[in-house]
Amino acid sequence: MARKQKQIRPKARLPKGLRDISASEIRSLNRMLDVIRRQFEIYGFEPLETPAFEYTDALGKFLPDQDRPNEGVFSFEDEDNQWLSLRYDLTAPLARYVAEHYDVLPKPFRRYQTGPVWRNEKPGPGRFRQFTQFDADTVGTTNIAADAELCMLAADCLEALGIPRGNYVIRVNNRKILDGILESIGVDPHDTDHVGKRLTILRAIDKLDRLEIKGVELLLGKGRKDESGDFTKGAGLEPDQISTIIQYSQTSYFADTPKLRIQAAAEGELPSEPMAGGKIFSAWSKTFSVWKKLVSSSEIGIQGIAELEKMAVLFTASNFGPGRISFDASVVRGLDYYTGPVFEAELTHEIEDEDGGPVRFGSVGGGGRYDGLVERFKGIEVPATGFSIGVSRLHAALQHLGEFEKGGSEGPVIVLVMDRERLTDYQKMARDLRASGIRAEMYVGTSGMRAQMKYADKRRAPCVIIQGEDELARGEVTIKDLVEGNRLSAEITDNKEWREGRPAQFSVGEGEIVEAVQKVIARQADSNVSNQEIL
């Protein structure tokens, strides 16, 4: 007799660097996204949606010396032997879209978009291979006001989300200034032989807040080995070259901390009325003076400072002062396509970790000017600037700050099925509730009442509708307030008291179901508001 072959089943496991998102977190995320969307709309941006993957050459991420172009992106080959890749951000697809529809688009073209992006990188704590971004971009103008406006939009978004002024800062720099610094140490930013070295330097400085000076010095030199033992090759700079870059990167990062900026604002740095006439705040003027000395021999560096001074005038006129915006040499952004001003939104509020130590969430968004992306397609210069919010990171920060918390009684009202022969009656109850705008469902499983009640608890139902033989004979239904019932059950310890009290359970006529449920939900909402006020 032949042996029965053992069935091999796949193992249920989540791929590394990915995560599942529950219903309560999705709802919380959607509330946050709605606030951001409203702010982007107020600023005049229009929505756009692009596909999840593009031709790899359109993304600008490919390896000419390998068969599979998968550096940093997830790629596959289609039936026409062309490589496609999952988008690694929302900016490169926008450049393709603008190039493809250039003649019919209004210019400047202003769009916002939210959606998932994918990075083929080593996952780690808080570092996922799939995450969501929310972008706003202005394409088709060299006017530096477009860059300044995005910084102001970022600040307004954070405040609209409930982050008070003083708990965040928009940090601004200019890639042209860094190119001026590189010129001064003998690294030509326009020399094709120095492209790789320039990008390594940029990415090293971009890690200053995480690796601090010693780690960045290693990345600017021979390289650095991380905690896992993985080695990252450095830029190979000499000690004097490293010293110049570190000196530049510290001019505002350490000398002008968020706390000092806020203190300066409180001591009269900010005027009560908006300033005009080309004036800028003195704290910014001091930073620009230091940078001018460092790049005095570089035309591109001086041009970069002049652009930031124009942005500073616009910020000052709109009363976006040092308490909200900082000019910071450590901001460079890791991607290679930025060509001018770059900026990051940083949360400065500190929370305590499990061991009671201080933790700061840091950057929750960033962007800058990228004047070369569309030109790759069109062959003509099409200037652009944009800002991207890291949705997951910002959402996690908001939850720690008490904004957009998960949870709440957001489940549907459950109509229990006490008699399978009366499904149409129960279905009508659910339908009447839905017609009144109440989330509701009839239990469609096959279990008894005890299991149905457990199901309602897991669904976070605000209440359940019960109609057995006794209720039917009286022309009534029983409504059980699960939120109130759970609260009272924690206070009642005696079984007799429980049976006699029948907590949060009452009967109403069949024609009064909708009104009664509305009152239960309204009462729970009022209770939640009161509890939040107490907290």
C-alpha positions as CSV (number, residue, x, y, z in Angstrom):
1,M,0.0,0.0,0.0
2,A,1.4,3.4,-1.0
3,R,2.3,5.8,1.7
4,K,0.2,8.9,1.9
5,Q,2.2,11.9,0.9
6,K,2.5,14.5,3.6
7,Q,0.8,17.8,2.6
8,I,3.1,20.7,2.7
9,R,1.4,23.9,3.9
10,P,2.8,27.4,3.5
11,K,3.8,29.1,6.8
12,A,1.7,32.1,7.7
13,R,4.3,34.8,8.1
14,L,4.7,38.5,7.4
15,P,7.6,39.4,5.1
16,K,10.4,41.3,6.8
17,G,10.1,45.0,6.7
18,L,6.3,45.0,6.2
19,R,3.4,45.3,8.6
20,D,-0.3,44.7,8.8
21,I,-2.6,47.6,9.8
22,S,-5.7,47.1,12.0
23,A,-9.1,48.7,11.5
24,S,-8.7,51.1,14.4
25,E,-5.4,52.3,13.2
26,I,-6.7,52.7,9.7
27,R,-9.5,54.9,11.0
28,S,-7.1,57.0,13.0
29,L,-4.8,57.3,10.0
30,N,-7.7,58.5,7.9
31,R,-8.6,61.2,10.4
32,M,-5.1,62.5,10.2
33,L,-5.0,62.3,6.4
34,D,-8.2,64.2,6.2
35,V,-6.7,67.1,8.2
36,I,-3.6,67.1,6.0
37,R,-5.7,67.0,2.8
38,R,-7.7,70.0,4.0
39,Q,-4.6,72.0,4.5
40,F,-3.2,71.1,1.1
41,E,-6.5,72.0,-0.5
42,I,-6.6,75.4,1.4
43,Y,-3.2,76.1,-0.2
44,G,-4.6,75.5,-3.6
45,F,-3.1,72.1,-4.4
46,E,-5.1,69.6,-6.6
47,P,-5.2,65.8,-6.0
48,L,-3.4,63.3,-8.4
49,E,-3.0,59.5,-8.3
50,T,-0.2,57.6,-10.2
51,P,0.3,53.8,-10.5
52,A,2.2,51.8,-7.9
53,F,5.0,50.9,-10.4
54,E,6.7,52.6,-13.3
55,Y,9.3,51.7,-15.9
56,T,12.5,51.5,-14.0
57,D,14.4,54.0,-16.2
58,A,11.6,56.6,-15.5
59,L,12.4,56.3,-11.7
60,G,16.1,56.8,-12.4
61,K,17.1,53.8,-10.3
62,F,18.9,51.3,-12.4
63,L,22.3,49.4,-12.4
64,P,23.9,49.3,-15.9
65,D,26.4,46.7,-14.8
66,Q,23.9,44.1,-13.5
67,D,21.2,42.1,-15.1
68,R,18.6,43.0,-12.4
69,P,18.1,46.7,-11.7
70,N,17.1,46.3,-8.0
71,E,19.3,48.7,-6.1
72,G,17.0,50.4,-3.7
73,V,13.8,49.4,-5.5
74,F,11.7,46.2,-6.1
75,S,11.8,45.4,-9.8
76,F,10.4,42.8,-12.2
77,E,10.5,42.2,-16.0
78,D,7.3,42.3,-18.1
79,E,6.4,40.2,-21.1
80,D,8.1,42.8,-23.4
81,N,11.4,42.3,-21.6
82,Q,11.1,45.8,-20.0
83,W,12.0,46.4,-16.4
84,L,9.4,47.9,-14.1
85,S,9.8,48.9,-10.4
86,L,7.6,49.7,-7.5
87,R,7.8,53.5,-6.9
88,Y,10.3,54.4,-4.1
89,D,8.7,57.8,-3.7
90,L,5.8,59.9,-5.2
91,T,8.1,62.5,-6.8
92,A,9.7,60.5,-9.7
93,P,6.2,59.4,-10.9
94,L,5.1,63.0,-10.8
95,A,8.0,64.0,-13.0
96,R,7.0,61.4,-15.5
97,Y,3.3,62.5,-15.4
98,V,4.3,66.2,-15.9
99,A,6.6,65.3,-18.8
100,E,3.8,63.2,-20.4
101,H,1.1,65.9,-20.1
102,Y,3.3,69.0,-20.1
103,D,1.5,70.8,-22.9
104,V,-2.0,70.7,-21.3
105,L,-1.1,71.3,-17.7
106,P,-1.5,74.7,-16.1
107,K,1.9,76.1,-15.1
108,P,2.8,76.2,-12.3
109,F,1.2,72.8,-11.8
110,R,0.3,72.2,-8.1
111,R,-0.6,68.7,-7.0
112,Y,-0.9,66.6,-3.8
113,Q,-0.9,62.8,-3.6
114,T,-0.9,60.2,-0.9
115,G,-0.1,56.5,-1.2
116,P,2.3,53.7,-0.3
117,V,5.9,53.6,-1.6
118,W,8.5,50.8,-1.4
119,R,12.2,50.7,-0.7
120,N,14.4,47.6,-1.3
121,E,16.5,48.3,1.7
122,K,17.5,46.5,4.9
123,P,14.6,46.7,7.4
124,G,15.1,47.7,11.0
125,P,13.2,49.0,14.0
126,G,10.8,51.6,12.7
127,R,12.2,51.2,9.2
128,F,9.8,49.5,6.8
129,R,10.1,48.4,3.2
130,Q,6.6,49.8,2.5
131,F,5.3,53.0,4.0
132,T,3.0,55.8,3.1
133,Q,3.8,59.4,2.0
134,F,1.7,62.5,1.5
135,D,3.2,65.0,-0.9
136,A,2.6,68.5,-2.2
137,D,4.5,69.8,-5.2
138,T,4.7,72.9,-7.4
139,V,6.1,72.3,-10.9
140,G,7.0,74.9,-13.5
141,T,8.4,77.9,-11.6
142,T,11.8,79.0,-10.4
143,N,10.2,81.5,-8.0
144,I,11.7,80.9,-4.6
145,A,8.3,81.8,-3.1
146,A,7.1,78.3,-4.0
147,D,9.8,76.8,-1.8
148,A,8.9,79.2,1.1
149,E,5.2,78.4,0.7
150,L,5.8,74.7,1.2
151,C,7.7,75.4,4.4
152,M,4.8,77.4,5.7
153,L,2.4,74.7,4.5
154,A,4.3,72.2,6.6
155,A,4.1,74.3,9.7
156,D,0.4,75.0,9.2
157,C,-0.2,71.2,8.8
158,L,1.5,70.3,12.0
159,E,-0.4,72.9,14.0
160,A,-3.7,71.8,12.3
161,L,-2.9,68.3,13.6
162,G,-2.7,69.6,17.1
163,I,1.1,70.0,17.5
164,P,1.5,73.3,19.4
165,R,4.0,75.9,18.3
166,G,7.3,75.2,20.1
167,N,7.0,71.4,19.7
168,Y,8.1,71.4,16.1
169,V,10.5,73.3,13.8
170,I,10.8,73.4,10.0
171,R,14.6,73.2,9.2
172,V,15.8,74.8,6.0
173,N,19.0,74.6,4.0
174,N,20.2,74.8,0.4
175,R,22.1,72.2,-1.6
176,K,23.9,75.0,-3.4
177,I,25.6,76.0,-0.2
178,L,26.9,72.5,0.4
179,D,28.1,72.4,-3.2
180,G,30.0,75.5,-2.4
181,I,31.6,73.8,0.6
182,L,32.5,70.8,-1.6
183,E,34.2,73.1,-4.1
184,S,36.3,74.6,-1.3
185,I,37.7,71.2,-0.4
186,G,38.3,70.1,-3.9
187,V,35.2,68.0,-4.6
188,D,33.6,69.3,-7.8
189,P,29.9,68.7,-7.5
190,H,29.5,68.9,-11.3
191,D,32.3,66.4,-12.2
192,T,30.9,63.0,-13.2
193,D,33.9,61.4,-11.5
194,H,32.8,62.9,-8.2
195,V,29.1,62.0,-8.3
196,G,29.4,59.0,-6.1
197,K,31.6,60.8,-3.6
198,R,29.2,63.8,-3.4
199,L,26.2,61.5,-2.8
200,T,28.1,59.6,0.0
201,I,28.9,63.0,1.6
202,L,25.3,64.1,1.4
203,R,24.0,61.0,3.0
204,A,26.6,61.1,5.7
205,I,25.6,64.6,6.8
206,D,22.0,63.6,6.6
207,K,22.6,61.1,9.4
208,L,24.1,63.7,11.8
209,D,21.0,63.7,14.1
210,R,21.2,59.9,14.4
211,L,24.9,59.0,14.3
212,E,26.3,62.3,15.8
213,I,29.6,63.8,14.8
214,K,31.8,60.7,15.4
215,G,29.6,58.5,13.2
216,V,29.4,61.1,10.4
217,E,33.2,61.5,10.5
218,L,33.6,57.8,9.9
219,L,31.2,57.9,6.9
220,L,33.1,60.9,5.5
221,G,36.3,59.0,5.9
222,K,37.0,55.3,5.3
223,G,33.6,54.0,6.4
224,R,31.6,52.8,9.4
225,K,30.5,49.5,10.8
226,D,27.1,49.5,12.4
227,E,25.8,47.6,15.5
228,S,25.0,44.5,13.4
229,G,28.5,44.3,11.9
230,D,27.5,45.6,8.5
231,F,30.1,47.9,7.0
232,T,29.2,51.1,5.0
233,K,32.0,52.4,2.7
234,G,32.8,56.0,3.3
235,A,33.5,59.0,1.1
236,G,37.3,58.6,1.5
237,L,37.9,62.3,2.4
238,E,41.1,63.5,4.1
239,P,41.0,64.8,7.8
240,D,41.2,68.5,6.8
241,Q,38.3,68.0,4.3
242,I,36.2,66.2,6.9
243,S,36.9,69.0,9.4
244,T,35.6,71.7,7.0
245,I,32.4,69.8,6.4
246,I,31.8,69.1,10.1
247,Q,32.5,72.8,10.9
248,Y,29.8,73.8,8.3
249,S,27.3,71.2,9.5
250,Q,27.5,72.5,13.1
251,T,27.0,76.2,12.4
252,S,23.3,75.9,13.3
253,Y,22.7,72.3,14.3
254,F,24.4,72.6,17.7
255,A,24.7,76.3,18.2
256,D,21.0,77.0,17.4
257,T,19.0,74.3,19.1
258,P,15.1,74.3,19.1
259,K,15.1,75.3,22.8
260,L,17.3,78.3,22.1
261,R,15.1,79.3,19.2
262,I,12.0,79.1,21.2
263,Q,13.6,81.1,24.1
264,A,14.7,83.8,21.6
265,A,11.1,84.1,20.4
266,A,9.8,84.4,23.9
267,E,12.3,87.2,24.6
268,G,11.0,89.5,21.9
269,E,12.6,88.0,18.7
270,L,9.1,87.7,17.2
271,P,7.2,90.9,16.5
272,S,3.5,91.2,17.3
273,E,2.7,92.3,13.8
274,P,4.1,90.8,10.5
275,M,7.3,92.6,9.3
276,A,7.7,93.8,5.7
277,G,10.1,95.8,3.5
278,G,12.7,93.0,3.0
279,K,13.4,92.6,6.7
280,I,14.4,89.2,8.2
281,F,14.9,88.1,11.8
282,S,18.3,88.8,13.3
283,A,18.8,85.2,14.4
284,W,18.7,84.1,10.7
285,S,21.0,87.0,9.6
286,K,23.7,85.7,12.0
287,T,23.5,82.2,10.5
288,F,23.7,83.6,7.0
289,S,26.8,85.7,7.9
290,V,28.6,82.6,9.1
291,W,27.8,80.7,5.9
292,K,29.0,83.5,3.7
293,K,32.4,83.4,5.3
294,L,32.6,79.6,4.6
295,V,31.7,79.8,0.9
296,S,33.0,83.3,0.1
297,S,35.0,81.9,-2.9
298,S,32.1,79.9,-4.4
299,E,29.6,81.5,-6.7
300,I,27.1,78.6,-6.3
301,G,27.4,78.8,-2.5
302,I,26.7,82.5,-2.4
303,Q,23.7,82.0,-4.8
304,G,22.3,79.4,-2.4
305,I,22.5,81.8,0.6
306,A,20.9,84.5,-1.5
307,E,17.9,82.2,-2.2
308,L,17.5,81.4,1.5
309,E,17.6,85.2,2.3
310,K,14.7,85.7,-0.1
311,M,12.8,82.9,1.7
312,A,13.6,84.5,5.0
313,V,12.0,87.7,3.9
314,L,8.8,85.9,2.9
315,F,8.8,84.0,6.2
316,T,9.2,87.2,8.2
317,A,6.5,89.1,6.3
318,S,4.0,86.2,7.1
319,N,5.2,86.0,10.8
320,F,6.7,82.6,10.4
321,G,9.7,83.3,12.7
322,P,12.5,81.4,14.4
323,G,10.0,79.8,16.7
324,R,8.7,77.9,13.7
325,I,11.4,77.9,11.1
326,S,15.2,77.4,11.4
327,F,18.0,77.7,8.8
328,D,20.1,74.6,9.5
329,A,23.3,73.4,7.8
330,S,22.7,69.8,8.8
331,V,19.7,69.5,6.5
332,V,20.8,68.0,3.2
333,R,18.2,65.2,2.4
334,G,19.5,61.8,1.3
335,L,18.2,61.7,-2.3
336,D,20.5,62.9,-5.1
337,Y,17.9,64.8,-7.2
338,Y,17.6,67.9,-5.0
339,T,19.2,71.0,-6.6
340,G,18.4,74.0,-4.3
341,P,16.5,74.7,-1.0
342,V,15.8,71.6,1.1
343,F,13.7,71.4,4.2
344,E,12.6,69.0,7.0
345,A,9.8,69.1,9.5
346,E,11.1,68.0,12.9
347,L,9.1,67.3,16.1
348,T,11.1,68.7,19.0
349,H,8.8,67.5,21.8
350,E,10.4,64.9,24.0
351,I,8.7,61.8,25.5
352,E,9.9,59.1,27.8
353,D,10.8,55.6,26.6
354,E,10.1,52.4,28.6
355,D,13.2,53.1,30.7
356,G,12.2,56.7,31.4
357,G,14.8,58.2,29.1
358,P,14.1,61.1,26.7
359,V,13.1,60.3,23.1
360,R,12.5,62.7,20.3
361,F,10.6,61.7,17.1
362,G,12.7,63.9,14.9
363,S,12.0,64.3,11.2
364,V,8.4,63.5,10.1
365,G,8.7,65.0,6.6
366,G,10.9,66.8,4.2
367,G,11.5,67.9,0.6
368,G,13.1,70.5,-1.5
369,R,13.7,71.8,-5.0
370,Y,14.5,69.3,-7.8
371,D,14.9,71.2,-11.1
372,G,16.3,68.2,-13.1
373,L,13.8,65.4,-12.8
374,V,11.3,66.5,-15.5
375,E,14.3,67.6,-17.7
376,R,15.3,63.9,-17.9
377,F,12.2,63.4,-20.0
378,K,11.7,66.7,-21.8
379,G,15.2,67.8,-22.5
380,I,14.3,71.3,-21.3
381,E,14.5,72.7,-17.8
382,V,11.3,72.3,-15.8
383,P,11.8,73.6,-12.3
384,A,10.0,72.0,-9.4
385,T,9.8,71.9,-5.6
386,G,7.9,69.6,-3.2
387,F,7.3,68.5,0.4
388,S,6.6,65.0,1.6
389,I,5.1,63.9,4.9
390,G,6.1,60.5,6.4
391,V,2.6,59.4,7.3
392,S,3.4,56.4,9.6
393,R,6.1,58.2,11.6
394,L,3.9,61.3,12.0
395,H,0.9,59.2,13.0
396,A,3.0,57.4,15.7
397,A,4.2,60.7,17.1
398,L,0.6,62.1,17.2
399,Q,-0.5,59.0,19.1
400,H,2.2,59.5,21.7
401,L,1.2,63.2,22.0
402,G,-2.5,62.2,22.5
403,E,-3.7,63.2,19.1
404,F,-5.6,60.8,16.8
405,E,-5.5,57.9,19.3
406,K,-6.5,54.4,18.3
407,G,-9.5,52.8,19.8
408,G,-13.0,54.1,20.6
409,S,-16.3,52.5,20.0
410,E,-16.2,52.7,16.3
411,G,-17.7,49.3,15.5
412,P,-21.1,48.6,14.0
413,V,-24.3,48.0,16.0
414,I,-24.9,44.2,15.9
415,V,-28.4,42.7,15.5
416,L,-28.3,39.3,17.2
417,V,-30.0,36.4,15.5
418,M,-32.0,34.5,18.1
419,D,-34.2,32.6,15.6
420,R,-32.8,31.5,12.3
421,E,-36.3,31.4,10.8
422,R,-36.6,35.1,11.3
423,L,-33.6,36.3,9.3
424,T,-35.7,38.8,7.3
425,D,-36.9,40.5,10.5
426,Y,-33.4,40.9,11.8
427,Q,-32.1,42.1,8.4
428,K,-34.8,44.8,8.4
429,M,-33.7,46.1,11.7
430,A,-30.1,46.4,10.4
431,R,-31.4,48.0,7.2
432,D,-33.4,50.6,9.2
433,L,-30.4,51.6,11.2
434,R,-28.2,51.9,8.1
435,A,-30.9,54.1,6.4
436,S,-30.5,56.5,9.4
437,G,-26.7,56.7,8.9
438,I,-25.8,54.2,11.7
439,R,-23.3,51.5,11.1
440,A,-25.1,48.2,11.6
441,E,-24.9,44.5,10.7
442,M,-27.0,41.4,11.2
443,Y,-24.9,38.6,12.7
444,V,-24.3,36.2,9.8
445,G,-22.4,33.5,11.6
446,T,-23.9,30.2,12.8
447,S,-23.2,30.4,16.6
448,G,-25.4,30.9,19.6
449,M,-26.0,33.9,21.7
450,R,-22.9,33.7,23.9
451,A,-20.6,33.5,20.9
452,Q,-22.6,36.4,19.2
453,M,-22.0,38.6,22.3
454,K,-18.3,37.8,22.2
455,Y,-18.3,38.7,18.5
456,A,-19.9,42.0,19.2
457,D,-17.2,42.8,21.9
458,K,-14.4,42.0,19.4
459,R,-16.1,44.2,16.8
460,R,-16.2,47.1,19.4
461,A,-19.9,47.4,18.9
462,P,-21.5,50.3,20.8
463,C,-24.6,48.1,21.5
464,V,-26.5,45.0,20.4
465,I,-30.1,44.5,19.4
466,I,-31.8,41.4,20.9
467,Q,-35.3,40.1,20.0
468,G,-36.1,36.6,21.2
469,E,-39.5,35.0,21.7
470,D,-40.4,37.1,24.7
471,E,-39.5,40.4,23.1
472,L,-41.3,39.5,19.9
473,A,-44.5,38.7,21.8
474,R,-44.4,42.1,23.4
475,G,-43.5,43.9,20.2
476,E,-40.2,45.1,21.7
477,V,-36.5,44.7,21.4
478,T,-33.8,44.7,24.0
479,I,-30.9,47.0,23.5
480,K,-27.7,46.3,25.4
481,D,-25.2,49.2,25.8
482,L,-21.9,47.3,25.7
483,V,-19.7,50.3,26.6
484,E,-21.7,51.1,29.7
485,G,-22.1,47.4,30.5
486,N,-18.3,46.9,30.5
487,R,-17.8,49.9,32.7
488,L,-20.4,48.7,35.2
489,S,-19.2,45.1,35.2
490,A,-15.9,46.3,36.5
491,E,-17.7,47.9,39.5
492,I,-20.2,45.1,40.3
493,T,-18.6,42.0,42.0
494,D,-21.7,40.3,43.3
495,N,-23.6,37.9,40.9
496,K,-26.9,38.6,42.5
497,E,-26.4,42.4,42.1
498,W,-25.5,41.8,38.5
499,R,-28.6,39.8,37.7
500,E,-30.9,42.3,39.5
501,G,-29.3,45.3,38.0
502,R,-29.2,44.1,34.4
503,P,-26.7,47.0,33.7
504,A,-27.0,49.1,30.6
505,Q,-29.9,46.9,29.2
506,F,-33.3,48.2,28.4
507,S,-36.3,47.5,26.1
508,V,-38.0,49.7,23.5
509,G,-40.8,49.2,21.0
510,E,-39.9,47.9,17.5
511,G,-40.6,51.4,16.0
512,E,-38.2,53.1,18.5
513,I,-35.0,51.2,17.7
514,V,-33.3,53.9,15.6
515,E,-34.0,56.7,18.1
516,A,-32.9,54.5,21.0
517,V,-29.6,53.5,19.3
518,Q,-28.9,57.1,18.4
519,K,-29.2,58.1,22.1
520,V,-26.9,55.3,23.1
521,I,-24.2,56.4,20.6
522,A,-24.6,60.1,21.5
523,R,-24.3,59.2,25.3
524,Q,-21.1,57.3,24.6
525,A,-19.7,60.2,22.6
526,D,-20.4,62.6,25.4
527,S,-18.8,60.3,27.9
528,N,-15.6,60.0,25.7
529,V,-15.4,63.8,25.5
530,S,-15.8,64.1,29.3
531,N,-13.1,61.5,30.0
532,Q,-10.7,63.3,27.6
533,E,-11.4,66.6,29.4
534,I,-10.6,65.0,32.8
535,L,-7.3,63.5,31.4
